[in-house]
Amino acid sequence: MNKENIFKSKRDKAKTENNRQWATLINKIVQGEVVPVIGPEFMASYEKEDSEDNGNDDKNTEEWVNPHLELINQLAESMDIEPGQHQSFSELLYDDAFPASERMEIYDMLGEVFEQEIAALNRGELPRKRIFAPSSLLIKLLKTCRFRFVITTSFTPVVEYAMKEIYGTENVRVLNFSNNPSGNDDIEDVDDIQKPTVYYMFGRVCRQEKRYVVNDSDMLSFCRSWLSNAPKTLVSVLKDKYLLLLGNSYSDWLCRFVWYSMKTKLETELKGMVVNPAASESLLQFMKRIDAFTQQDPKAVIERIDTLIEAERASQEENKFKKPEINTDVFISYSRRDGDVVKTLYDQLREKGLRVWYDKEKLDTGAKFMDDIKLAIRKTRIFIPVLSHHIEDEKNESHPYRTEWDTALEVDSTYGRNFIMPVCEKGFDFYNGCIPEKLQRHNAKVYDKEKPDFSEFVNEVYNYLMSI
């Protein structure tokens, strides 16, 4: 083989490997198996006035900023130090021009900067004036992928803003690792990761010193604490997830620590992607050895994820009804004759980003099919039976939806929360003999068959799912 063919073979192999890694990432996102770990490099922005007359009526354009660097420059300026000369808080704090007596005041200073905004967030509100608004790039990533559990390595509340903007302030839980064994938050179990959550890995800004990472000393202290007091359940769940590290331009050792502290076993099957513009060659080689995907341009990565995931979802939508889907948010049970109504309900639930399945394709009714249906019901989070006049008309016929009801009632008896949320056609007697008595105990929302609008019910389902 000549040199040209050898080079072509290597390029083709590299391209195939690159495509494999992208396909794995997209597939894991669609399956809900990806947990993003978001740093400060691309997550914030502010409106910058465009002074040039370029024919654009909108004179304000988004300026993409690193909130940590912005804070460093603001702090330097307040100390009469030339801004733009420092890349970290440690560099600024130990600058000869920075008063040594005020180094420990940094936490209180930063806490004061964000105090009003944090107070509003703690009240379940989005502040009207944000010091650092989430960038369109961050919003795009979170909206496209509908990540439920997001880890941030920044102490600023930018990711929290973004998640609450997408899911609603009342639906997003905030957890925090604060370098305090008695105060570090953990999740309850593997299913708890389904709730929209922001987890501050290196602390959340406040006035209390040493409860979030500002300087190098804080980082070392947090790393040591994480190794000895890490949230055990969360780490146990993360080791089986695909990690997506974005906006964390950490040094070689710190990037490896963040990775290892969450994966615990480097040989685990599910790997991940690290997007680090400043990645050293040794870090790139390390990630390659453990079969992790590396990229260097966050914007290009997010743009490609957006393109690929829409194509993948469209493809999966065509095939998803060929067999019962497990681990859904909602399972819809219905009479075939209510197909149009159910399609409307399905579409409105899907618009909320929920994972929904119903037997659209009229699959077989054999034993294997019913076993799959029962498993899908046991693995779903909410069961919605659609009850209509057709149900009454079919009371003397055998239909799979009655077996679905029985399975759902069995599952419902094991929960201490609502599992069954019925919808009922206007004018249908929900309490007649064709409906099991145990099913009648669940309040049903009424819909009009002529003008089916489930928006209020869908909002109720969505908010409930986000809260459990």
Protein Blocks (a to p, Z undefined) as FASTA:
>chain_A
ZZklmmmmmmmmmmmmmmmmmmmmmmmmmnopaccdddfklmpccddddfbdghiablbd
cddddfklmmmmmmmmmnopaehiacbfklmmmgfklcfklmmmmmmmmmmmmmmmmmmm
mnopacfbdfbacdfklmmmmmmnopabdcdfbfbfklmmmmmmmnopklpccdddehia
klcccdfblmlmmpccdddfkopadfbehiacfblmlmmmmmmmmmmmgcfklmmmmmmp
ccddehiacdfklmmmmmmmmnopakbmbgcddddfklcfklmmmmmmnopacdfbfklm
mmmmmmmmmmmmmmmmmmmmmpccehifbdcdddfklmmmmmmmmmmmmmnopacdddfk
opafbfklmmmmmmmmmmmmbdcddddfklmmmmmpccfklmmmmmmmmmmmmpcbdfbd
cdddehiafkbmkbcfklmmpccddddfklccfklmmmmmmmmmmmZZ
